[in-house]
Amino acid sequence: MATNGLTAANQEGKGQDREETRAPERFLRPAVNITEEESGLLLAAELPGANKQTIDIRVEKGILTINAPVSREMPGRPIYSEFGWAPYYRQFQMPDVIDQSSVKAEFKNGVLTLRLPKAEAAKPRRIEVSVAR
């Protein structure tokens, strides 16, 4: 029997290998959660240190790209540090059933939330059966 859903192909626990960094600069891969809802996909990405005004989200040729520089400025004099700063960068192949023109983004408390709605033609619908005469 055929599997249903946008994420069914990736449910065996295998990660997607469709993203890559194209620039020589060092980038951090933000942690993401992607969930499927009836209306589409919901992507949440952790981007601590990023600024809402500088986050760049693009959809081009079926590829969703998230690029977010981070602020390296911290108040005070550094005494001890265990992590470095680098811009965030992730890419994802978008399923064909996503309405790319209706993607919505929200950034709050260091978490970027993207709503990726299904195209109307891809949404499930009930077909009524009529009585033939």
C-alpha positions as CSV (number, residue, x, y, z in Angstrom):
1,M,0.0,0.0,0.0
2,A,1.3,3.5,-0.9
3,T,2.3,5.8,2.0
4,N,0.4,9.1,2.5
5,G,1.7,12.4,3.6
6,L,4.5,14.8,2.8
7,T,6.9,13.3,5.4
8,A,6.2,9.6,4.9
9,A,9.3,9.0,2.8
10,N,11.5,10.3,5.7
11,Q,9.9,8.4,8.6
12,E,12.5,5.6,8.7
13,G,14.8,7.9,10.7
14,K,17.0,8.8,7.8
15,G,18.0,12.4,7.6
16,Q,17.8,14.4,4.4
17,D,21.1,14.9,2.6
18,R,19.7,17.6,0.3
19,E,21.3,20.6,1.9
20,E,24.8,22.0,1.5
21,T,26.8,25.1,2.1
22,R,28.0,26.7,-1.1
23,A,30.2,29.4,0.4
24,P,33.8,29.0,1.8
25,E,32.7,30.8,5.0
26,R,32.0,28.8,8.1
27,F,28.3,28.3,8.9
28,L,26.3,26.8,11.7
29,R,23.4,24.4,10.9
30,P,20.5,25.5,13.1
31,A,18.5,22.7,14.8
32,V,15.1,22.4,13.2
33,N,11.9,20.5,13.8
34,I,9.6,19.9,10.9
35,T,6.0,18.7,11.5
36,E,3.2,17.9,9.1
37,E,-0.2,19.4,9.7
38,E,-3.3,19.0,7.6
39,S,-2.8,22.4,6.0
40,G,0.9,22.0,5.3
41,L,4.3,21.9,7.0
42,L,5.5,23.7,10.1
43,L,9.3,24.3,10.4
44,A,10.8,25.6,13.6
45,A,14.5,26.6,13.6
46,E,16.6,27.7,16.6
47,L,18.6,30.8,15.7
48,P,20.0,32.2,19.0
49,G,21.8,35.5,18.5
50,A,20.1,36.2,15.2
51,N,18.2,39.4,14.5
52,K,14.8,39.5,12.9
53,Q,15.8,42.3,10.5
54,T,18.8,40.4,9.1
55,I,17.3,36.9,8.7
56,D,17.1,36.1,5.0
57,I,14.6,33.4,3.9
58,R,14.3,32.6,0.2
59,V,12.5,30.0,-2.0
60,E,14.1,29.6,-5.4
61,K,13.8,26.7,-7.8
62,G,12.2,24.5,-5.1
63,I,14.9,25.2,-2.5
64,L,14.1,26.8,0.8
65,T,17.2,28.7,2.1
66,I,17.6,30.1,5.6
67,N,20.5,32.5,6.1
68,A,20.9,34.4,9.4
69,P,24.0,36.4,10.4
70,V,24.5,36.7,14.2
71,S,25.6,39.6,16.3
72,R,29.0,39.1,17.8
73,E,28.6,42.1,20.1
74,M,28.1,41.2,23.8
75,P,28.1,43.7,26.7
76,G,31.0,43.6,29.1
77,R,34.5,42.1,28.8
78,P,34.8,38.5,27.8
79,I,36.3,36.3,30.6
80,Y,35.5,32.8,29.4
81,S,33.8,31.5,26.3
82,E,32.8,27.9,25.1
83,F,31.2,28.7,21.8
84,G,31.9,30.7,18.8
85,W,29.7,32.9,16.6
86,A,29.0,32.1,13.0
87,P,26.1,32.8,10.7
88,Y,23.3,30.2,10.4
89,Y,22.7,28.5,7.1
90,R,20.3,25.7,6.0
91,Q,18.7,24.6,2.8
92,F,15.8,22.2,2.2
93,Q,14.2,20.7,-0.9
94,M,10.6,21.9,-0.9
95,P,8.0,19.3,-1.8
96,D,6.1,20.1,-5.0
97,V,2.8,20.2,-3.1
98,I,3.8,23.3,-1.1
99,D,2.4,26.7,-2.2
100,Q,5.7,28.5,-2.3
101,S,4.0,31.9,-2.7
102,S,2.2,31.6,0.6
103,V,5.0,30.8,3.0
104,K,4.8,32.8,6.2
105,A,7.6,33.4,8.7
106,E,7.7,34.5,12.4
107,F,10.7,35.1,14.6
108,K,10.3,35.2,18.4
109,N,12.7,34.5,21.3
110,G,15.4,33.1,19.0
111,V,13.1,30.7,17.2
112,L,12.1,31.1,13.5
113,T,8.8,29.5,12.6
114,L,7.9,28.9,9.0
115,R,4.4,27.9,7.9
116,L,4.6,26.1,4.5
117,P,1.0,25.7,3.3
118,K,-0.1,23.0,0.9
119,A,-1.3,24.1,-2.5
120,E,-5.1,23.9,-2.8
121,A,-4.8,21.1,-5.4
122,A,-2.7,19.0,-2.9
123,K,-5.1,19.3,0.0
124,P,-7.3,16.3,0.8
125,R,-10.9,16.7,-0.2
126,R,-14.0,14.6,-0.1
127,I,-15.7,13.6,-3.3
128,E,-19.4,13.1,-3.2
129,V,-20.9,10.1,-5.0
130,S,-24.0,10.8,-6.9
131,V,-26.7,8.3,-7.9
132,A,-26.8,7.5,-11.6
133,R,-30.2,7.4,-13.2
